[in-house]
Amino acid sequence: MPRIYATQRAKDCGVAAFANYFGIAYEDVYAAAIARFPAFAQRRDGLGIGELRELAKAFGLALTPIHWQRVNLDEHEGVLGVNFERGAGHWVALVGGLILDSDGPCYEHAARYLEKYKARAGTLLTDEKGP
């Protein structure tokens, strides 16, 4: 199993999920996020879909969104948005049918994770062609 970078600041789950999915050091991803979005360090919310896609460009990567209704938890991989019943959103890495959650940090089978936390898959940002 790859190392899981844990969240280190409030609302940085997008940074940690990006680092976990691509295997890039958390500190490098955070520095790139601050360079691209200077206000990010002071904001009360995390990175959104557009910002994560823009952040990928800093590393020479491209992320394509997959609508939540088309996400296959066992076959797709990428940075996955998770939407909880209580209305909060969260970014995790989805790799090989497992969710790598920076808040645990933990690995858990994706379907079990969503059931356990009363959540549903949101948009997936992927760098690969899915099924």
C-alpha positions in Angstrom: 0.0 0.0 0.0 1.2 3.5 -0.7 1.8 6.0 2.1 -1.2 8.1 3.0 -0.5 11.8 3.5 -2.7 13.0 6.3 -4.4 16.4 6.3 -2.3 18.9 8.0 -4.4 22.1 7.9 -8.1 22.8 8.0 -9.9 22.2 4.7 -6.8 20.7 2.9 -8.4 17.4 2.1 -8.1 18.2 -1.6 -4.4 18.8 -1.3 -3.9 15.6 0.6 -6.2 13.5 -1.8 -4.2 14.9 -4.7 -0.9 14.0 -3.0 -2.2 10.5 -2.1 -3.5 9.7 -5.6 -0.4 10.9 -7.5 2.2 10.0 -4.9 3.5 13.5 -4.7 4.7 14.8 -1.3 1.9 16.7 0.5 4.3 19.7 1.1 4.9 20.0 -2.7 1.2 19.9 -3.5 0.4 22.4 -0.8 3.1 24.8 -2.0 1.8 24.6 -5.5 -1.8 25.2 -4.3 -0.7 28.4 -2.4 1.3 29.5 -5.4 -1.7 29.2 -7.7 -4.3 30.3 -5.2 -2.7 32.6 -2.7 -5.9 33.2 -0.8 -6.3 29.4 -0.2 -4.3 29.5 3.0 -6.8 32.0 4.5 -10.0 30.6 3.2 -12.6 28.8 5.2 -13.3 26.3 2.4 -11.1 23.8 0.5 -10.2 23.5 -3.1 -13.0 23.0 -5.6 -13.2 20.9 -8.8 -11.8 23.7 -11.0 -9.0 24.5 -8.6 -7.9 20.9 -8.4 -7.9 20.7 -12.2 -5.8 23.8 -12.4 -3.5 22.5 -9.7 -2.9 19.4 -11.8 -1.4 21.6 -14.5 1.3 22.8 -12.1 2.6 19.2 -12.2 2.1 18.7 -15.9 -1.1 16.6 -15.4 -4.6 16.9 -16.6 -7.7 15.8 -14.6 -11.0 14.9 -16.3 -14.2 15.0 -14.3 -16.5 12.0 -14.3 -20.1 12.7 -13.2 -21.0 11.0 -9.9 -23.6 8.9 -11.6 -21.0 7.4 -13.9 -18.3 6.7 -11.2 -17.5 3.0 -10.9 -15.9 2.6 -7.5 -14.2 -0.7 -8.4 -12.8 0.4 -11.8 -12.2 4.1 -11.8 -9.3 5.8 -10.0 -8.6 9.4 -9.1 -9.5 12.2 -6.7 -13.0 11.5 -5.5 -15.5 13.9 -4.1 -17.5 12.4 -1.2 -20.8 14.0 -0.1 -22.0 13.3 3.4 -25.6 13.3 4.5 -25.0 16.2 6.8 -24.1 18.3 3.7 -20.3 18.4 4.1 -18.0 17.5 1.2 -14.7 15.8 1.3 -11.9 14.8 -1.1 -10.3 11.3 -1.0 -8.1 9.3 -3.3 -9.8 6.3 -5.0 -7.3 3.6 -5.9 -7.9 0.0 -6.8 -11.4 0.0 -5.2 -10.1 1.5 -2.0 -10.6 4.9 -0.5 -7.5 6.5 0.9 -8.8 9.1 3.4 -6.4 11.7 4.7 -8.6 12.4 7.7 -8.0 9.0 9.2 -5.7 8.4 7.7 -7.1 5.1 6.6 -7.7 2.7 3.7 -11.1 1.2 3.3 -13.1 -0.5 0.6 -14.9 2.3 -1.2 -18.5 0.9 -0.9 -18.0 0.1 2.8 -16.5 3.6 3.4 -19.6 5.3 1.8 -22.0 3.1 3.7 -20.2 3.5 7.0 -20.1 7.3 6.7 -23.6 7.6 5.2 -22.1 9.3 2.1 -22.3 9.0 -1.7 -19.7 9.4 -4.3 -19.4 12.8 -5.9 -17.5 13.9 -9.0 -14.3 11.9 -9.7 -11.3 13.7 -11.1 -9.2 11.2 -13.0 -6.1 11.2 -15.2 -7.1 8.0 -17.0 -9.7 6.7 -19.3 -12.4 5.0 -17.3 -14.8 2.2 -18.4 
